[in-house]
């Protein structure tokens, strides 16, 4: 899927939101500025979230609750050792009743379970290319 601008990235997130179900773990893979957080913003807004959706780079995780559904948005960019995820209780977040988005999942290798969906974000000039793979 080719994305021309921020609005289209938000729309792609909104379309993706229609297929979400509890228990999903979604990995978002791509360089800085590839649109990962914008995509999550599109998902959450489509599901009724009002307010900011920011990258959880410093907090590592941002929780959202929409219609009694818990969503977690992780950004592991600043994680230097996957064991840090054990200390923060990552397994308590990744439950069958939550939906989790994880940016920079390679930083959690060996600790994170296998994703249900992997979305690759590629920068191609001013455009973005999304490739989604369901496991």
C-alpha positions as CSV (number, residue, x, y, z in Angstrom):
1,X,0.0,0.0,0.0
2,X,1.5,3.4,-1.0
3,X,0.9,6.3,1.3
4,X,1.2,9.8,-0.2
5,X,0.8,11.9,3.0
6,X,-0.1,12.1,6.7
7,X,-3.8,12.0,6.0
8,X,-3.5,8.8,4.0
9,X,-1.5,7.3,6.8
10,X,-4.3,8.2,9.3
11,X,-6.8,6.7,6.9
12,X,-4.7,3.5,6.6
13,X,-4.8,3.2,10.3
14,X,-8.6,3.7,10.3
15,X,-9.1,0.9,7.8
16,X,-6.8,-1.4,9.8
17,X,-8.8,-0.6,13.0
18,X,-11.9,-2.3,11.5
19,X,-10.2,-5.7,11.7
20,X,-8.9,-5.5,15.3
21,X,-9.9,-8.0,18.0
22,X,-8.7,-8.6,21.5
23,X,-5.4,-10.4,21.9
24,X,-3.7,-9.1,18.9
25,X,0.0,-8.2,19.0
26,X,1.0,-5.9,16.1
27,X,4.7,-5.2,15.3
28,X,5.4,-1.9,13.5
29,X,8.8,-1.9,11.8
30,X,10.4,1.0,10.1
31,X,12.9,3.8,10.4
32,X,12.4,7.0,12.4
33,X,9.8,9.2,10.7
34,X,8.3,6.3,8.7
35,X,4.8,6.9,10.1
36,X,4.4,4.2,12.7
37,X,3.0,6.5,15.4
38,X,0.8,8.3,12.8
39,X,-0.6,4.9,11.8
40,X,-1.5,4.1,15.5
41,X,-3.0,7.6,15.8
42,X,-5.3,6.7,12.8
43,X,-6.3,3.4,14.5
44,X,-7.1,5.0,17.8
45,X,-9.0,8.0,16.3
46,X,-11.1,5.7,14.2
47,X,-12.1,3.9,17.4
48,X,-13.2,7.1,19.1
49,X,-10.1,8.4,20.8
50,X,-9.9,12.2,21.2
51,X,-6.8,13.9,22.3
52,X,-3.1,13.4,21.6
53,X,-1.5,10.2,20.5
54,X,2.2,10.6,20.9
55,X,5.1,8.4,20.5
56,X,5.8,6.6,23.8
57,X,9.6,6.8,23.2
58,X,10.4,8.1,26.7
59,X,7.6,6.3,28.6
60,X,8.0,3.1,26.6
61,X,4.3,2.4,26.8
62,X,1.1,4.6,26.4
63,X,-2.2,3.0,27.5
64,X,-5.6,3.8,25.9
65,X,-9.0,2.6,26.9
66,X,-11.8,2.8,24.3
67,X,-15.2,1.2,24.8
68,X,-13.8,-1.0,27.6
69,X,-11.0,-2.2,25.3
70,X,-7.4,-1.7,26.4
71,X,-4.8,-0.7,23.9
72,X,-1.1,-0.4,24.5
73,X,1.3,1.4,22.3
74,X,4.9,0.5,22.9
75,X,8.0,2.2,21.6
76,X,11.1,0.2,22.4
77,X,13.6,2.5,20.6
78,X,15.3,3.4,23.9
79,X,15.4,-0.1,25.3
80,X,19.1,-1.2,25.4
81,X,18.5,-4.8,26.7
82,X,15.4,-6.9,26.1
83,X,15.6,-8.0,29.8
84,X,14.3,-4.4,30.6
85,X,10.9,-5.6,29.3
86,X,10.8,-8.3,32.0
87,X,11.5,-5.7,34.7
88,X,8.7,-3.5,33.4
89,X,6.2,-6.4,33.4
90,X,5.7,-6.7,29.7
91,X,3.8,-10.0,30.0
92,X,1.2,-8.2,32.1
93,X,0.4,-6.0,29.1
94,X,0.3,-8.6,26.4
95,X,-2.9,-10.5,27.4
96,X,-5.7,-12.1,25.5
97,X,-8.0,-9.1,26.3
98,X,-5.7,-6.3,25.1
99,X,-4.5,-5.1,21.8
100,X,-0.8,-4.0,21.6
101,X,1.2,-2.1,19.0
102,X,5.0,-2.4,19.3
103,X,7.4,-0.1,17.6
104,X,11.0,-1.3,17.3
105,X,10.1,-4.9,18.3
106,X,13.7,-6.1,17.5
107,X,14.7,-4.5,20.8
108,X,12.5,-7.0,22.6
109,X,13.8,-10.1,20.7
110,X,13.8,-13.1,22.9
111,X,11.2,-11.6,25.3
112,X,8.3,-10.6,23.0
113,X,6.1,-13.4,21.7
114,X,5.6,-13.8,17.9
115,X,3.4,-11.0,16.5
116,X,0.0,-11.7,15.0
117,X,0.5,-9.0,12.4
118,X,3.7,-7.3,11.2
119,X,3.5,-4.0,9.4
120,X,6.7,-2.8,7.6
121,X,6.9,0.9,6.9
122,X,9.3,1.9,4.2
123,X,10.3,5.4,3.3
124,X,10.4,6.0,-0.5
125,X,11.3,9.6,-1.1
126,X,8.3,11.6,0.3
127,X,6.0,8.6,0.2
128,X,5.6,5.6,2.5
129,X,5.0,2.0,1.6
130,X,3.1,-0.3,4.0
131,X,3.4,-4.0,3.8
132,X,1.2,-6.0,6.2
133,X,1.8,-9.7,7.0
134,X,-0.5,-11.7,9.2
135,X,1.1,-14.6,11.0
